[in-house]
């Protein structure tokens, strides 16, 4: 009986070891198979292979890209899949909002391309241990670039020869045009396209680049005081330059790329009032 039990245990251990070896061998075969298909290795250690080449648009840094993907570990274990969700993943390329291997790998693709990215851990999540991704994992992504939305660079308004009007609060504004559009009333929700500049001309934010205006209720403190006051002076369709002193903006507080005590310049267009 003891011999039979030992044989059974030995057989079970052999079966487990065989499965583990098969799994490891399968992972190695997958990597080797990919390696045989024109795999390109970059200086960073990223490996990629393009399975389907298309002639769609290529993304530049800052462009918004949409990507379908399926991610798996070396042993084939899946950890994420946008196809199953039925929704591609969108992000600004090169902005650091995704892992380094994605920012680099997607930049090699055109819209319509499909590829496999083999991302070393230093371009993935490194030593961080995530729920479905062990620390120091090499990641494999099958990706397809679905769409690229190019950045629209904002152009500063031409205000030479226009009157600058000062209000009692210290706000100054230059109205570029007048319309018969709807006026802004207290409590209404407005949609505004804008580009924000520092006094030296540095752009610190722009809805034009994102392709989507900002919406907010007027007069309830959701935006800086200079905006609540300045946008209230406009009608739908009107454009203006707002020159906002620090006390009507962020005051003594530094915010992102805006230094403390900054006077801010906004070129704005009132898109709608609801």
N, C-alpha and C positions, 0 to 999 in steps of 0.2 A: 504493500500500500504506500509506504514512504517513497519507494522508487517511482511509483506511478505519479504521485503528487509532485515530486521533483521534476519528472519529465514534463508534466503539464505546465509547471511554472516556467521551465526552460523554453517550452514551446511558445508560451505567451510572450516571454521576453524576446524571443527570436522574431515573432510576428510584429511586435512594436518596433523593434530595431529596423526590420525590413521596411515598414511603413515610413519611418523617419528618414531612412536612407532614400526611399523612393521619392519622398517629398523634396528632400534636398537635391536629389538628382534631377527631379522635374524642374526645380528652380534654376539649376545650373544649365539644363538643356534650353530653357526659355531664354536665358541671357545669351547663351551661345548662338541660338537661332537668330536672335535679334542682331547679334554681332556680325553674322554672316551677310546681312542685308544692308550693305552700304551705311553702316553706322558711322556717324561723325562724332568725334570727341573734341570738345572745345578746351581752351586753355584752363577754364575753371574746373574741369572734371565732368561737366555735363555731357551725357551721350544722348544723341537723338537720331532717329531714322524717319524719313518722310516716306509714307506709304502711298499717298496720293498727292500729286502736285497740281495745283490749280493756278489760274492767272488773276485771282482776285486782288483786292487792295492789300498792301502791306502796312502794318501798324508802325507808327513812330512813337517814341517816348511821349507819354502824356495822353495818347489816344485812348478812347474807351473801347475795349475789346470784349467780345462775347465768345465764350469757349465752352463746348461740350467736352466732357471728360469722364473717364473711368479710372480710378486709382487703385493700385494693388501693391502688396508687399512682394518681396522676392519669392516667397513660397506660394504666391498666387492668391493669398487672402485679400479679398476686396475690402476697402475701407471707405470709399465714397464713390458716388456715381450720379452725375447730373442727368444722364439719360433716363434713369429710373424716376427722377423727379419731374422729367419733362420740361426742364427749364435750364438753358445754358447759364453759365456763371459769367458775370460782367465785372470788369475792374479796369482802372486806369493803368496802362502799361508803364512799367518802370518807376512806379511811385512807391514801391515797397509795401503795398497792401497785400501781396501774396509772397510765397516763398521765393527765394532768389532763383531757383531752378525754373520756376514758371516765368518770372520776369525776363530771364534770358531766353528760355526755350520758345516761348510764344512769339518773341521778336523775330525769329527765323522764318515764320510762317506767313503765307498769304491766305486771304479768305478763301475757303474751300479746301485748303490743305488738311490732310490728316497725318498724324505722326505719333510716334512713341517717344516719350522722354524718360530717360533713365537718370534719376537725380540722386547724386551721392548725398549722404546725410548732412554734410556741411552746407549744401545748397537747399536742404529740406528743413527738418526740424531739429537737426543736430542732436545734442544730448537730452533734449526735452522728451519726456515720456508722455505721450498723448493716449487717450482712451483706446483707440484702435491702431495706434502706430507706436511700436516700441522705440525706445531711445536708440539713436545711431542707426536708424533704418535707411536703407536704400529704397527709394520710391520709384515705382513705374507708373506712368500716366499715358493712357491712350487718349489723345486730344484731337479735336477738330475745331479749327478757327471758323466761327460762324459769321462774325460781322466785325467791322471796324468803323468807329465813328471818329472822324478826324476832328482835331481841335480847331476851333475857330478863334483866331487871334483877335482880341479886341483892338479897336482903333479909337484913339482918344478923340473926343469931340473937338471940333474947330470952334473956338469961342472968341477969336480975335474980333474986336469991334462990337461985341455984345455987352450990354449993361450988366454990371454986377450989383445986386441988391443985397443990402444988409438988413437983418431983422434985429429986434430988440434983444434977442438971446445971444447974439454973436454969430449966428449962422449967416453965411453968405451963399447966394445962389445966382446962377446965370441961366435964364430960360432961353432955350434955342428955338422954340416954336410955340405957337398957340393953336389949340384945337377947340372944337365944340363937343369934345368927349365928355363922359360922365365925370363929375367932380368927386373928390374923396370926401366921405362923411365919417364922423366919429363912429367907431365900431365896425366899419366895413372892412372887408378883406381885400387886399390889393395884391396884384402880381406885378413884379418889377424886375426888369433886366438891368444889370449894373456892372460896372467895373470900378474897383477901388484902387486908388493910387496913393502913395506917399508923396510928400512935397518934392522929392527928388525924381519923381516919375516912375518909381518902382511899383509894379502891379502886385498887389497882395491877395486879390480875390476877384473873380469874374464869373458871373452867371452865363456870359456869352460863351466862354470856353466850355462850360458844361452843357450848353444848349438847352437850358431850362431856367426860366425865371424863378425868383424866390417869391413865395406867398406868405403873407402874415396879416393878422388883424391890426388895424391902425390904432394908435393911441393907447395901447395897453402895456407898453414896456417890453414888447417882444424883441424890439430892435433898439439900437442906440437912439438917444434923444434927437440927435440931428436928423435921423431918418424919419422918425415920427413927425417931426415938424416939417422937414423939407418935402416929403412925399405928399403931405396934406395940401401943399400949395399947387399941386399939379392936377391936370385933367387927363383922362385916358388918351394916349397917343402923344402926349407931350414929353419932350426930352429936356433935361436940365443938368447942369453941373452944380453939385452941392459941395461947398467948402466948409468943412465942419471942424470947429476948434476942439481941442482935447476935452474940454469940460462937457461937450455934448457928444463925445465919443467914448473912449476908454480911459480918459483921465490919466492918472498916475500909474495905471496898470499896463504892463506889456502883455500883448496878446498875439501869440503865434509869431508872425514876422513883423508885427506892428510894435515899434518901440513905445515905451511910456511917453506920455505927454505929446503924442503926435497929432498934428493937424491932418485930417484926412480929406481926400478929394474923391468924390464919386460922380461918375457919369451915369445918369439913370434915365430910364424910359418907363413910363407907367403903361403897363400892358392891359390891365383890366381892373375893374372895381366891382365887387359883389356885395 
